[in-house]
Amino acid sequence: MQVGRLAIQRILEGNGYELTASDVIDAYDRFMAAAERLGEAASARNDMLAMLAKAQQTAAPFSDTLTRQCSR
């Protein structure tokens, strides 16, 4: 779960090579799957929403895509 969170954080910081929205959605889905297995889905989703709120202030890449995924 920590690796997934770090991957998403790095993506929002603009790191990565030729990433697509599909790559970002896949990273989020895997992060949430790990959180669910650990019984921390609600906490992980809240953490992601907080990270995205901060990212949207800086117009981070893929922040809109991830926000839509979190809203599902």
LINBELNOR-V805235 format. One record per pair of residues at least 4 apart in sequence whose ideal C-beta (glycine too) atoms are under 8 Angstrom apart, sorted by the first residue. I is the first residue (numbers start at 1). GAP is how many residues later the second one is. Records with the same first field share a line. If there is no record, write none. Layout:
I: GAP  GAP
//
This chain:
1: 4  30  33  34  37  39  43
2: 4
3: 4
4: 4  23  24  26  27  30
5: 4  26  39  42  43  46
6: 4
7: 4  20  24
8: 4  16  19  20  23  40  43  58
9: 4  42
10: 5  6
11: 4  5  8  12  13  16  50  51
12: 39  40  43  48  49  50  51  54
13: 47
14: 46  47
16: 7
19: 4  5  42  43
20: 4
21: 4  41  44
22: 4
23: 4
24: 4  38  41  42
25: 4  40  44
26: 4
27: 4
28: 4  20  38  41  42
29: 4  40
30: 4
31: 4  13  17
32: 4  9  12  13
33: 4
34: 4
35: 5  6  8  9  10
36: 4  5
40: 4
41: 4
42: 4
43: 4
44: 4
45: 4  25
46: 4
47: 4
48: 4  18  22
49: 4  18  21
50: 4
51: 4
52: 4  11  14  15  18
53: 4
54: 4
55: 5  8  11
56: 4  7  8  11
59: 4
62: 4
63: 4
64: 4
65: 4
66: 4
67: 4
68: 4
//
